[in-house]
Amino acid sequence: MKQIILTKEAPAPIGAYSQAVKYNGMLYISGQLAIDPHTGKLMFDGIKKETALIMENIGNILREAGMTYENVLFTTILLKDINDFERVNEVYSQYFNADTAPARAAYQIATLPKNANIEITMIAGE
């Protein structure tokens, strides 16, 4: 049965979607922008701080679903500027054990919602 995951410790959805959906032991986390969950404001404070905020928000979604970063199987990172990849990777890497890190894809795209610099989505499993 499909279970909608929602926590106040991550940004509220800004459209017709859920923060995450858990189904048959799998967790599908919607793309997260660098939005402060308490103010609803999008952060434009440098790619490293933006990445850290997204990762913290995703961590809160994982916890709400009874999971941790160790459960993450696949990550997609969307960047406004691929030249930010090294700085993003510095922050991102702090959240995973190198021996059990998930598979990952990263892309530069033309435009992100709200003209954000970065969006991250993940799939996790029990």
C-alpha positions as a Markdown table, in Angstrom:
| # | Residue | x | y | z |
|---|---|---|---|---|
| 1 | Met | 0.0 | 0.0 | 0.0 |
| 2 | Lys | 1.2 | 3.5 | -0.9 |
| 3 | Gln | 2.2 | 5.6 | 2.1 |
| 4 | Ile | 2.6 | 9.4 | 1.8 |
| 5 | Ile | 5.6 | 10.7 | 3.8 |
| 6 | Leu | 5.3 | 14.3 | 5.2 |
| 7 | Thr | 7.4 | 16.1 | 7.8 |
| 8 | Lys | 7.4 | 19.7 | 8.9 |
| 9 | Glu | 11.2 | 19.4 | 9.0 |
| 10 | Ala | 11.4 | 19.6 | 5.2 |
| 11 | Pro | 9.8 | 22.0 | 2.8 |
| 12 | Ala | 6.1 | 21.6 | 2.2 |
| 13 | Pro | 5.3 | 20.6 | -1.4 |
| 14 | Ile | 4.7 | 23.6 | -3.7 |
| 15 | Gly | 2.4 | 21.7 | -6.0 |
| 16 | Ala | 0.4 | 18.5 | -6.5 |
| 17 | Tyr | 3.1 | 16.1 | -5.2 |
| 18 | Ser | 4.3 | 14.6 | -1.9 |
| 19 | Gln | 7.6 | 15.1 | -0.2 |
| 20 | Ala | 8.0 | 11.3 | -0.6 |
| 21 | Val | 6.1 | 8.1 | -1.2 |
| 22 | Lys | 6.9 | 4.8 | 0.4 |
| 23 | Tyr | 5.7 | 1.7 | -1.5 |
| 24 | Asn | 6.7 | -2.0 | -1.0 |
| 25 | Gly | 9.7 | -1.0 | 1.1 |
| 26 | Met | 10.9 | 1.6 | -1.4 |
| 27 | Leu | 11.0 | 5.4 | -0.7 |
| 28 | Tyr | 10.8 | 7.8 | -3.6 |
| 29 | Ile | 11.8 | 11.3 | -2.5 |
| 30 | Ser | 10.7 | 14.2 | -4.6 |
| 31 | Gly | 13.2 | 16.7 | -5.9 |
| 32 | Gln | 14.3 | 19.0 | -3.1 |
| 33 | Leu | 15.4 | 22.6 | -3.5 |
| 34 | Ala | 17.3 | 24.6 | -1.0 |
| 35 | Ile | 14.2 | 25.8 | 0.8 |
| 36 | Asp | 14.2 | 26.5 | 4.6 |
| 37 | Pro | 11.3 | 24.4 | 5.9 |
| 38 | His | 10.4 | 26.9 | 8.6 |
| 39 | Thr | 10.2 | 30.0 | 6.4 |
| 40 | Gly | 9.5 | 28.5 | 3.0 |
| 41 | Lys | 12.2 | 30.7 | 1.5 |
| 42 | Leu | 14.5 | 29.5 | -1.2 |
| 43 | Met | 18.2 | 30.0 | -0.2 |
| 44 | Phe | 20.6 | 31.6 | -2.6 |
| 45 | Asp | 23.6 | 31.6 | -0.2 |
| 46 | Gly | 26.3 | 29.7 | -2.1 |
| 47 | Ile | 26.1 | 26.2 | -3.6 |
| 48 | Lys | 27.7 | 24.5 | -0.6 |
| 49 | Lys | 25.2 | 25.9 | 1.9 |
| 50 | Glu | 22.4 | 25.2 | -0.5 |
| 51 | Thr | 23.5 | 21.6 | -0.9 |
| 52 | Ala | 23.8 | 21.2 | 2.9 |
| 53 | Leu | 20.3 | 22.5 | 3.5 |
| 54 | Ile | 18.9 | 20.1 | 0.8 |
| 55 | Met | 20.8 | 17.2 | 2.4 |
| 56 | Glu | 19.5 | 18.0 | 5.8 |
| 57 | Asn | 15.9 | 18.3 | 4.5 |
| 58 | Ile | 16.3 | 14.9 | 2.8 |
| 59 | Gly | 17.7 | 13.5 | 6.0 |
| 60 | Asn | 14.5 | 14.6 | 7.8 |
| 61 | Ile | 12.3 | 13.0 | 5.1 |
| 62 | Leu | 14.3 | 9.7 | 5.4 |
| 63 | Arg | 13.9 | 9.8 | 9.2 |
| 64 | Glu | 10.2 | 10.4 | 8.9 |
| 65 | Ala | 10.1 | 7.2 | 6.7 |
| 66 | Gly | 12.1 | 5.2 | 9.3 |
| 67 | Met | 15.3 | 5.3 | 7.1 |
| 68 | Thr | 18.7 | 6.8 | 7.0 |
| 69 | Tyr | 21.2 | 7.8 | 4.3 |
| 70 | Glu | 22.4 | 4.1 | 4.5 |
| 71 | Asn | 19.1 | 3.2 | 2.8 |
| 72 | Val | 19.6 | 5.4 | -0.2 |
| 73 | Leu | 20.1 | 3.4 | -3.4 |
| 74 | Phe | 20.1 | 6.2 | -6.1 |
| 75 | Thr | 20.5 | 9.9 | -6.2 |
| 76 | Thr | 19.9 | 12.4 | -9.0 |
| 77 | Ile | 21.5 | 15.9 | -8.8 |
| 78 | Leu | 20.3 | 18.6 | -11.1 |
| 79 | Leu | 22.5 | 21.6 | -11.4 |
| 80 | Lys | 22.0 | 25.0 | -13.0 |
| 81 | Asp | 25.8 | 25.1 | -13.5 |
| 82 | Ile | 27.8 | 21.8 | -13.8 |
| 83 | Asn | 30.9 | 23.8 | -12.7 |
| 84 | Asp | 29.4 | 23.6 | -9.2 |
| 85 | Phe | 29.7 | 19.8 | -9.2 |
| 86 | Glu | 33.0 | 19.6 | -7.2 |
| 87 | Arg | 31.6 | 21.9 | -4.4 |
| 88 | Val | 28.4 | 20.0 | -4.3 |
| 89 | Asn | 30.2 | 16.7 | -4.1 |
| 90 | Glu | 32.3 | 18.0 | -1.2 |
| 91 | Val | 29.1 | 18.5 | 0.8 |
| 92 | Tyr | 27.2 | 15.5 | -0.5 |
| 93 | Ser | 30.0 | 13.1 | 0.3 |
| 94 | Gln | 29.8 | 14.0 | 4.0 |
| 95 | Tyr | 26.4 | 12.2 | 4.2 |
| 96 | Phe | 27.5 | 8.8 | 2.9 |
| 97 | Asn | 29.9 | 6.1 | 3.8 |
| 98 | Ala | 32.2 | 5.6 | 0.7 |
| 99 | Asp | 31.8 | 1.8 | 1.0 |
| 100 | Thr | 28.0 | 1.9 | 0.8 |
| 101 | Ala | 27.3 | 5.1 | -1.1 |
| 102 | Pro | 24.4 | 5.0 | -3.6 |
| 103 | Ala | 24.5 | 5.1 | -7.3 |
| 104 | Arg | 24.2 | 8.7 | -8.6 |
| 105 | Ala | 23.6 | 10.8 | -11.7 |
| 106 | Ala | 24.3 | 14.5 | -12.1 |
| 107 | Tyr | 23.2 | 16.8 | -14.9 |
| 108 | Gln | 23.3 | 20.4 | -15.8 |
| 109 | Ile | 19.9 | 21.6 | -16.9 |
| 110 | Ala | 18.6 | 24.9 | -18.3 |
| 111 | Thr | 16.3 | 25.9 | -15.5 |
| 112 | Leu | 15.1 | 24.6 | -12.2 |
| 113 | Pro | 11.9 | 25.5 | -10.4 |
| 114 | Lys | 12.0 | 28.9 | -8.8 |
| 115 | Asn | 15.3 | 29.5 | -10.7 |
| 116 | Ala | 17.1 | 27.4 | -8.0 |
| 117 | Asn | 20.8 | 26.4 | -8.4 |
| 118 | Ile | 20.4 | 22.8 | -7.4 |
| 119 | Glu | 17.8 | 20.1 | -6.9 |
| 120 | Ile | 18.4 | 16.6 | -5.4 |
| 121 | Thr | 16.1 | 13.6 | -5.5 |
| 122 | Met | 16.7 | 10.1 | -4.0 |
| 123 | Ile | 15.3 | 6.6 | -4.0 |
| 124 | Ala | 15.8 | 4.5 | -0.9 |
| 125 | Gly | 14.9 | 1.0 | 0.1 |
| 126 | Glu | 14.5 | -1.0 | 3.3 |
